[in-house]
Structures are given as C-alpha cells and as structure tokens.
Amino acid sequence: MNSSVAKPIFNRNIFWDVNFADLDYDNKAGFIIERVFERGDVDDIRQCRRYYGDEQIKLTLTNARWISLSTICLACALFNNQLTDYKCYNTAQLNPTHWKY
C-alpha cells in the first residue's frame, strides 16, 4: 500500500453488501483482497495486485479462513506455491464432507 499509488477502481457489484463509498482500503485490506479474488474479474484482480502488492495478497490469501478451491488454484498459479500452503485448504481436508453426486 504505497501512498503514491492511486486507489483501485473496483466493480461495485463485488461489494454489494457494504457501503462502497465507505470502504477503507488500508484498514480493511484483508476483506477487500479476499472479496476481489472471490468475486472480481481479471481487471479487478490486476488493480488489487497493483495497489496491495503480491506479498500482502499472498499473505492474506494463505491465511484466509475460507476461500473457494478455484480461488486457491488461481492464487497457486499466480504466486507459484502449493495447495497445502493455504490454511483454508488444510482445514477443509481435515473436515471431509459427503460425496457430491
């Protein structure tokens, strides 16, 4: 979060349940990063990476309580790490569910 970098312009639909005008990009970085990677498109993810930087995004996503498997796979491809590096993936493996038919 460099103060010289302009704030990102995200699609408002990503933050449908919160007041978009009141988003604090610095204090709520974890919430914003997880939400953009879950619901954003390619441009939103690029804006997020430009503003927060890959190290902070990688740290946030690896320590997230829950993100989808597709988001984990995207993050693995972007940051060149393994599925088992993600806390939520390991938690899901410890709590198996019934088979999906």
N, C-alpha and C positions, 0 to 999 in steps of 0.2 A: 504494500500500500504506500506508494510513493505519492507525496503531496503534489508533485508536479504533473502526475498523470491525471488526465481528465476522468471524471466518474463515468462508469459504463452506462450505456443506454440499453436496458433490457426490455424485452417484450412484457407489457403489463399483465398479460394473461398468466405468466409464471407465478406472479404474486397476487392471485385473485382473491385470497382470503385475508390479506393485510392491507393497510393503507399505504399505497405505493409512494405517496409523497413524503411519508414519514420514515421511509427506510433509512437506517443509519448504516452506511456501507462499511464503516470501520468497526463499530461495536458489535454488529450482528453479522460479521463476515462468515462465520460457520454456517449459519442459517441460509444466507444468500448463496454461498458456494454449493451447498447440498441441493438447494432448490433449483438452481440453474442447471446443474448436471443431471438432475432427475427430469426436469420438465422443459428445459431450454433447447433451442435448436443450435446449429453449428455456429451461427453468428453470436448468439448469446454466450456460448462456451468460449469463443475467441475473446470476446470482450472481458469475460471473467478472468481468463488467463492473463490478459494484458494488464488488468488492474491489480489483481492479487499476486500474481506470480506463481510459477509452478510449485515451488517449495511449500508455500502456505496451502495451496489447493491439495497437494499430495498429503500433507499432514492432516488436513481437515477430513478428507475422504477416507484415509486409512483408520481414523479414529471415530468415524461416524457410527452411531448406534444402529441405524438402518438405512441402507440404500439398496436399490434393486440389483439383481445379478447383472443385468445389461449395463448398468452404470459402472459396476465394478469392473466388468470386462473392458469398457471404454477407458476407464482410468488405468487399467493394467497396460493397455496398448499405448496410451499417451505417456505414461511415466515409467514404462519398462520395468514393472515389478510383477509379483505373483499374486494369485487369488488369496493365498494364505496370509498375505501381508495385511489384509483388511479385517478389522475387528468384527464387523458385522457378518462377514462370510464365515469366520470361525465359529461365531455364536450360532449361526444357522446350522452348521454342520453338527453341533452338539445337541440340537433340538430338532431331530428329523420329524417330518410330518407324514401323513398318509400319502400314498401314491396319487398322482393326478391322472385320472383316466380320460 
